[in-house]
Amino acid sequence: MKKNKWDIENISDQNGKTIIVTGSSSGIGFEAARVLALKNAEVIIAVRNSIKGEKALEKIISEKKDAKVKVMHLDLADLKSVGIFADEFKKKNTKLDILINNAGVMVPPYSKTSDGFELQMGTNHFGHFALTLQLLDILNNTKGSRIVNVSSMAHKYGNIDFDDLNWEKRKYKPMRSYGDSKIANLYFTSELSKKLKEKGTDTKVTSAHPGWTATDLQRHNSAAEFLNGFFAQKVNMGALPTLYAAIGEDAESGDFFGPSGFMEIKGYPKKVSPNKLSRDKIIAKKLWEVSEKVTGVKYKA
């Protein structure tokens, strides 16, 4: 194994594993799905746009004709769609080894989800919260299963206002809202990890961030698109922290992975530390309680 330079060559054969990757028609999600499919896992491309999902599937099949890949419709901005996806998956599958909560929206103009949530918090956190809890029974019944929540360096901008979660009272700040959704991913990771440890299950919950990686996520941010050429790493490198969080042998529940280079912008994956606010257990517990209430999806101990 390459020491300190962990990459896809370090990934063992994943034959027999069933893996869901949300938002995997492009960017980091696609790269993670592609690599895992090439390593013989059965991969579900869970996406809102089925046409883009089918194109992603075709790209993977063009590299590996016998790849076990399928597309399933999932709109994380619609809790009804989330419930339908979870039910359909459980009807057709008896196990789930890895759930990679990768899908996300970044700094769009102000809008709301089908359920009235601000779009970024609704998609990036509430949608994945509802999805994970509805798949938790099949994950807990799968030996050695793992959940990965993909966060961002932008969690450092996050400071959730529980009195105005949907930005109805304040002037909307897209980057701040994005940061809120990404720190929410870390609160979710720590609180779920705590609950699963209390339950005694061996399901692990980890998180990752891709550093500065050039993806379609930045289409609403012209400055980021311009600076990509100077600072961003390519998607194959940006996906490595997610892949490490998903299958790294020494990854423990609650761990956070990101690039090892300067300011965690780029480089091979390593365990990193999120900011102090994201480690606040009181906020994590409060967000969990609010998430159960507004999504209507409850944790079954």
C-alpha positions as CSV (number, residue, x, y, z in Angstrom):
1,M,0.0,0.0,0.0
2,K,1.2,3.5,-0.8
3,K,1.9,5.2,2.4
4,N,0.4,8.8,2.6
5,K,-0.6,8.5,-1.1
6,W,-3.8,6.5,-0.8
7,D,-5.6,6.3,-4.2
8,I,-7.8,3.9,-6.2
9,E,-5.0,1.4,-6.5
10,N,-5.4,0.8,-2.7
11,I,-9.1,-0.1,-3.2
12,S,-9.6,-3.9,-3.0
13,D,-12.2,-5.8,-5.0
14,Q,-15.7,-4.7,-3.9
15,N,-17.5,-7.7,-5.5
16,G,-20.6,-8.6,-3.4
17,K,-21.1,-5.0,-2.1
18,T,-24.2,-3.0,-2.8
19,I,-23.6,0.8,-2.8
20,I,-25.9,3.8,-3.2
21,V,-24.3,7.1,-4.3
22,T,-26.6,10.1,-4.4
23,G,-26.0,12.8,-7.0
24,S,-23.8,10.5,-9.0
25,S,-24.5,11.7,-12.6
26,S,-21.6,14.1,-12.5
27,G,-18.7,15.4,-10.4
28,I,-17.4,13.7,-7.3
29,G,-20.5,11.5,-7.0
30,F,-20.0,10.1,-10.6
31,E,-16.3,9.5,-10.0
32,A,-17.0,7.6,-6.7
33,A,-19.7,5.5,-8.5
34,R,-17.4,4.8,-11.4
35,V,-14.5,3.7,-9.3
36,L,-16.6,1.5,-7.1
37,A,-18.3,-0.1,-10.2
38,L,-14.9,-0.7,-11.8
39,K,-14.0,-2.5,-8.5
40,N,-17.0,-4.8,-9.1
41,A,-19.5,-3.4,-6.6
42,E,-23.1,-3.2,-7.5
43,V,-23.7,0.6,-7.6
44,I,-27.0,2.5,-7.6
45,I,-26.8,5.9,-9.3
46,A,-29.4,7.8,-7.3
47,V,-30.3,11.0,-9.1
48,R,-33.0,13.5,-9.7
49,N,-32.4,13.7,-13.5
50,S,-32.8,10.2,-14.9
51,I,-31.6,11.2,-18.3
52,K,-28.3,12.4,-16.9
53,G,-28.2,9.2,-14.7
54,E,-28.5,7.0,-17.8
55,K,-25.7,8.9,-19.5
56,A,-23.5,8.3,-16.5
57,L,-24.4,4.6,-16.5
58,E,-23.4,4.4,-20.2
59,K,-20.0,6.0,-19.5
60,I,-19.3,3.4,-16.8
61,I,-20.5,0.5,-19.1
62,S,-18.2,1.8,-21.8
63,E,-15.3,1.2,-19.5
64,K,-16.5,-2.1,-18.0
65,K,-19.1,-3.9,-20.1
66,D,-20.2,-6.2,-17.2
67,A,-20.4,-3.4,-14.6
68,K,-23.3,-3.8,-12.2
69,V,-24.8,-0.3,-12.3
70,K,-28.4,0.8,-12.2
71,V,-30.1,4.2,-12.1
72,M,-32.9,5.0,-9.6
73,H,-34.8,8.2,-9.4
74,L,-34.2,10.3,-6.2
75,D,-35.2,13.9,-5.7
76,L,-33.8,15.0,-2.3
77,A,-35.7,18.2,-2.5
78,D,-39.0,16.2,-2.2
79,L,-39.5,14.1,0.9
80,K,-42.2,12.1,-0.9
81,S,-39.6,11.1,-3.6
82,V,-37.1,10.2,-0.8
83,G,-39.7,7.8,0.8
84,I,-40.5,6.2,-2.5
85,F,-36.8,5.6,-3.3
86,A,-36.2,4.0,0.1
87,D,-39.2,1.8,-0.2
88,E,-38.3,0.7,-3.7
89,F,-34.7,0.0,-2.8
90,K,-35.7,-2.2,0.2
91,K,-38.2,-4.1,-1.9
92,K,-35.5,-5.1,-4.4
93,N,-32.5,-5.5,-2.0
94,T,-31.7,-7.5,1.1
95,K,-28.6,-5.5,2.0
96,L,-26.9,-2.2,1.7
97,D,-23.2,-2.0,2.4
98,I,-22.5,1.7,1.8
99,L,-24.6,4.8,1.5
100,I,-22.8,7.8,0.1
101,N,-24.8,11.0,0.7
102,N,-23.0,13.0,-1.9
103,A,-25.8,15.0,-3.7
104,G,-25.9,18.7,-3.2
105,V,-26.7,22.2,-4.5
106,M,-24.3,25.1,-4.0
107,V,-25.2,28.8,-3.9
108,P,-28.3,28.8,-6.1
109,P,-30.7,31.8,-6.3
110,Y,-33.2,31.7,-3.4
111,S,-35.8,29.0,-3.7
112,K,-37.6,26.3,-1.7
113,T,-38.0,22.6,-1.9
114,S,-41.4,20.8,-2.4
115,D,-41.8,20.7,1.4
116,G,-41.0,24.4,1.9
117,F,-37.4,24.2,3.1
118,E,-34.7,26.6,1.8
119,L,-33.2,24.7,-1.1
120,Q,-29.7,24.1,0.1
121,M,-30.6,23.0,3.7
122,G,-33.5,21.1,2.3
123,T,-31.5,19.1,-0.2
124,N,-28.1,18.9,1.4
125,H,-29.3,18.1,4.9
126,F,-33.0,17.3,5.4
127,G,-33.2,15.2,2.3
128,H,-30.2,13.1,3.2
129,F,-31.4,12.9,6.9
130,A,-34.7,11.5,5.8
131,L,-33.1,9.1,3.3
132,T,-30.6,7.7,5.8
133,L,-33.1,7.1,8.5
134,Q,-35.4,5.3,6.1
135,L,-32.5,3.0,5.0
136,L,-31.1,2.5,8.5
137,D,-32.9,-0.8,9.1
138,I,-31.3,-2.4,6.0
139,L,-27.9,-0.8,6.8
140,N,-28.0,-2.1,10.4
141,N,-28.8,-5.6,9.1
142,T,-25.8,-5.5,6.8
143,K,-22.5,-6.5,8.5
144,G,-19.8,-3.8,8.3
145,S,-22.0,-1.2,6.6
146,R,-21.1,2.4,6.3
147,I,-22.7,5.8,5.8
148,V,-20.7,8.7,4.3
149,N,-21.9,12.3,4.5
150,V,-20.1,14.6,2.0
151,S,-19.5,18.0,3.6
152,S,-17.3,20.9,2.5
153,M,-14.6,23.3,3.6
154,A,-17.6,25.7,3.5
155,H,-18.8,24.2,6.8
156,K,-16.6,26.9,8.4
157,Y,-19.1,29.5,7.2
158,G,-21.9,27.7,8.8
159,N,-23.8,29.0,11.9
160,I,-27.4,27.7,11.8
161,D,-30.1,30.1,12.8
162,F,-32.9,27.8,14.2
163,D,-35.3,30.7,14.3
164,D,-35.0,31.3,10.6
165,L,-34.0,28.0,9.0
166,N,-35.7,28.8,5.7
167,W,-34.3,32.4,5.4
168,E,-37.7,34.0,5.5
169,K,-36.8,36.8,7.9
170,R,-33.2,37.6,6.8
171,K,-31.7,38.8,3.6
172,Y,-30.6,35.6,1.8
173,K,-26.9,34.9,1.7
174,P,-26.3,31.9,-0.6
175,M,-22.8,31.1,0.6
176,R,-23.7,31.4,4.3
177,S,-26.7,29.1,3.6
178,Y,-24.5,26.6,1.9
179,G,-22.2,26.7,4.9
180,D,-25.1,26.0,7.2
181,S,-26.1,23.0,5.1
182,K,-22.5,21.7,5.2
183,I,-22.0,22.1,8.9
184,A,-25.4,20.3,9.3
185,N,-23.8,17.3,7.5
186,L,-21.2,17.2,10.3
187,Y,-23.7,17.6,13.1
188,F,-25.7,14.7,11.5
189,T,-22.6,12.5,11.3
190,S,-21.6,13.0,14.9
191,E,-25.2,12.6,16.3
192,L,-26.0,9.5,14.2
193,S,-22.6,8.0,15.1
194,K,-23.4,8.5,18.8
195,K,-26.8,6.9,18.5
196,L,-25.5,3.9,16.5
197,K,-22.7,3.3,19.1
198,E,-25.3,3.4,21.9
199,K,-27.4,0.8,20.0
200,G,-24.3,-1.5,19.6
201,T,-24.5,-1.8,15.8
202,D,-21.3,-2.0,13.8
203,T,-22.6,0.5,11.1
204,K,-20.1,3.3,10.8
205,V,-20.9,6.9,9.9
206,T,-18.1,9.0,8.5
207,S,-17.8,12.3,6.6
208,A,-15.5,13.8,4.0
209,H,-14.8,16.9,2.0
210,P,-13.2,17.2,-1.4
211,G,-11.1,20.3,-0.9
212,W,-11.3,22.6,-3.9
213,T,-12.4,20.5,-6.7
214,A,-13.7,21.7,-10.1
215,T,-17.3,20.4,-10.5
216,D,-20.7,21.4,-11.9
217,L,-21.6,22.5,-8.3
218,Q,-19.9,25.9,-9.0
219,R,-22.1,26.8,-11.9
220,H,-23.8,29.5,-9.8
221,N,-20.5,31.0,-8.7
222,S,-18.6,32.7,-11.5
223,A,-15.7,33.7,-9.2
224,A,-15.2,30.1,-8.1
225,E,-15.4,28.9,-11.8
226,F,-12.6,31.4,-12.7
227,L,-10.4,30.5,-9.8
228,N,-10.8,26.7,-10.5
229,G,-8.1,27.0,-13.2
230,F,-5.6,28.2,-10.5
231,F,-6.5,26.3,-7.4
232,A,-8.8,23.4,-8.1
233,Q,-7.8,19.8,-8.3
234,K,-9.3,17.3,-10.7
235,V,-12.4,15.2,-9.8
236,N,-10.4,12.0,-9.6
237,M,-8.4,13.5,-6.7
238,G,-11.4,15.3,-5.2
239,A,-13.3,12.0,-4.9
240,L,-10.6,10.3,-2.9
241,P,-11.6,11.5,0.6
242,T,-15.1,10.3,-0.1
243,L,-13.8,6.9,-1.2
244,Y,-11.5,6.7,1.8
245,A,-14.4,7.6,4.1
246,A,-16.4,4.8,2.4
247,I,-13.9,2.0,2.5
248,G,-10.7,3.0,4.3
249,E,-9.9,0.2,6.7
250,D,-8.9,2.4,9.6
251,A,-11.8,4.8,9.3
252,E,-13.8,5.0,12.5
253,S,-17.3,6.2,13.1
254,G,-17.3,10.0,13.4
255,D,-14.1,10.5,11.4
256,F,-13.8,13.3,8.9
257,F,-11.5,13.0,5.8
258,G,-10.2,15.6,3.4
259,P,-7.1,16.4,1.2
260,S,-3.7,16.4,2.9
261,G,-2.3,19.4,1.1
262,F,-2.0,23.1,2.1
263,M,-5.2,24.3,3.8
264,E,-6.8,21.0,2.7
265,I,-7.4,22.5,-0.8
266,K,-5.9,19.5,-2.6
267,G,-3.9,16.3,-2.2
268,Y,-4.3,12.7,-1.1
269,P,-6.8,11.9,1.6
270,K,-6.2,12.0,5.3
271,K,-8.1,12.3,8.5
272,V,-8.8,16.0,9.2
273,S,-10.4,18.1,11.9
274,P,-13.6,20.1,11.3
275,N,-14.0,23.5,13.0
276,K,-14.9,23.9,16.7
277,L,-18.5,25.0,16.1
278,S,-19.2,21.8,14.1
279,R,-18.2,19.7,17.1
280,D,-20.8,21.3,19.4
281,K,-22.9,18.4,20.7
282,I,-25.8,20.6,22.0
283,I,-26.3,22.0,18.5
284,A,-26.0,18.6,16.9
285,K,-28.7,17.2,19.2
286,K,-31.0,20.2,18.6
287,L,-30.6,19.9,14.8
288,W,-31.5,16.2,15.1
289,E,-34.6,17.0,17.0
290,V,-35.6,19.7,14.5
291,S,-34.8,17.4,11.6
292,E,-37.1,14.7,12.9
293,K,-39.9,17.2,13.5
294,V,-39.8,19.0,10.1
295,T,-39.2,15.8,8.0
296,G,-41.6,13.6,9.9
297,V,-39.0,10.9,9.8
298,K,-38.1,9.4,13.2
299,Y,-35.1,7.5,14.4
300,K,-36.1,4.0,15.6
301,A,-33.7,3.0,18.4
